[in-house]
Amino acid sequence: MSENKKDIQAFWGALYDSLYGDGDKDITRDELLEGLDALEDMFRLRRHMAVVEMPLADIRGKRVLEIGPGAGGHSALFARHGAIVTAVDLTKVRADATAAKFKILGAVDCVAMQGDAENLSFDNDSFDIVYSNGVLHHTASTETAMDEVFRVLRPGGCAVIMLYCKSSWHYWINMWMCGGLLKGKAFGDKNWLGRATEWGGKDAQTVENPITRCYTRGGIKKLFACFENLSLRKGEFYFYLIPKLGRLYRRWQIKHYGTHPGGYLVYGEPWPMQSPLERWLGGVMGFAWFISATKPEKDA
Ligand SMILES: C[S@@+](CC[C@H](N)C(=O)[O-])C[C@H]1O[C@@H](n2cnc3c(N)ncnc32)[C@H](O)[C@@H]1O
């Protein structure tokens, strides 16, 4: 394995420990079922692609591949809706956390394993849906990973993918203007964006995030050039991400709007509820591209 991939594994392994601690490893069946109800409800409030682009009511019996399941919340949700889920994560502790959730659910058709998005161990045309949330912009070659997504999807199958959006408030104002330009972080550091993203967890983070990329609409179209029926929309805007002032806002936000327990399974803590204004701004200048596209039928 390349040094680069080892760094990626080390970062996501450390972030798992920091975000979830033992709470995730010791989760009981009742806690998981309750957590999945809450997760689905939170996704519906946020209009997240896990419930909008993913046809949850229609995935029973479908072969779904999740690339980069993290702690396995999304994969477990799809398994609970009857999908036959295969989950592949570069980081062993995360693949194991996902496998443990399948076991608790009794989802005997679902498997989770360690593997690399850029070199998937599956035959061509193996899956009805390939799902990946916030993963492929962190790998060494997003293009190679997208070629793999295309290869393992069956003709007519659907890719449902979230990638970070460059044409967003978070990229230009919070990260580029406040960190990159004013603090001078973007100069002479090829990985300034990696260092500016994915901060979280209960402990001070010591391992650096090796790679993050953000995409314009044109960049997404290029990545999905082999697909058809490409649909993209923006989502996810949070005032609390504004440097410094955001911390004050977050305190006010939690007091005013409260938190949602749906965050536990995917962030290790409750999710601070968005204001209606933030939800609207997400559609205009959010940091996430929610993407869906289909692989053309062979004779098309
Ligand atoms: C931001 S987390 C996303 C986790 C999950 N999808 C979610 O939304 O909660 C990124 C995940 O991608 C995984 N990852 C990074 N590069 C990968 C690669 N080349 N192949 C497979 N997984 C990868 C990391 O180990 C980590 O679990």
The ligand as an ORCA input file, in Angstrom:
! r2SCAN-3c Opt
* xyz 0 1
  C     -15.881     11.543      5.943
  S     -15.813      9.819      6.241
  C     -17.414      9.428      5.622
  C     -18.061      8.318      6.367
  C     -19.513      8.022      5.987
  N     -19.668      7.897      4.562
  C     -20.433      9.073      6.534
  O     -20.977      9.864      5.764
  O     -20.637      9.107      7.753
  C     -14.749      9.205      4.945
  C     -14.582      7.691      4.938
  O     -13.970      7.315      3.704
  C     -13.025      6.291      3.946
  N     -12.090      6.307      2.819
  C     -11.172      7.246      2.499
  N     -10.501      6.908      1.375
  C     -11.017      5.710      0.975
  C     -10.735      4.820     -0.111
  N      -9.793      5.083     -1.018
  N     -11.457      3.687     -0.217
  C     -12.428      3.382      0.694
  N     -12.719      4.171      1.749
  C     -12.034      5.322      1.884
  C     -12.445      6.663      5.303
  O     -11.830      5.579      5.929
  C     -13.691      7.142      6.039
  O     -14.349      6.084      6.682
*
